[in-house]
Amino acid sequence: MEGKTIYYSGRNIRNLTKLADRDDDSDAMFELGYRYYYGYGVRHNLHKALLWFFNAGIRGDADSCYMLGNMYSVGEGVDYDDEEALYWFVQAADLGHADSMNELGIMCAEGYGVEANMEDAREWWTKAAEAGSEEAKENLEKSKSE
């Protein structure tokens, strides 16, 4: 994840779950979601990943919001839903998440969840590029040549 430090990588699932539940720790929630999403140290489980990303996302964890946007944008573990993907990418972008800004540019360019609008796409890609997204820089350059 973009700039995300995994603080609990040496902890087992039981300890992470205690931190997430008892201490309301959004970093622990994100890591649980990440582990279930990729199957790191646990059985791959998109339903549990979604629940942990959601719990962290509603607490303002940008990386979790981004992961939720991705899951909805491709229908992974959830029904495909561009409007829900848009919602979560906007939440992450509002928290400064560059990759989410890039995804919003793609959604605007392609008309996923919104009416296609290259001007809006370029605005998102510019913001994402300024926030450090290399992919957004490439998207912005490609859009200028079209």
Secondary structure as GFF3:
##gff-version 3
##sequence-region A 1 146
A	DSSP	alpha_helix	13	23	.	.	.	ID=ss1
A	DSSP	alpha_helix	26	38	.	.	.	ID=ss2
A	DSSP	alpha_helix	46	57	.	.	.	ID=ss3
A	DSSP	alpha_helix	62	74	.	.	.	ID=ss4
A	DSSP	alpha_helix	82	94	.	.	.	ID=ss5
A	DSSP	alpha_helix	98	110	.	.	.	ID=ss6
A	DSSP	alpha_helix	118	130	.	.	.	ID=ss7
A	DSSP	alpha_helix	134	144	.	.	.	ID=ss8
###
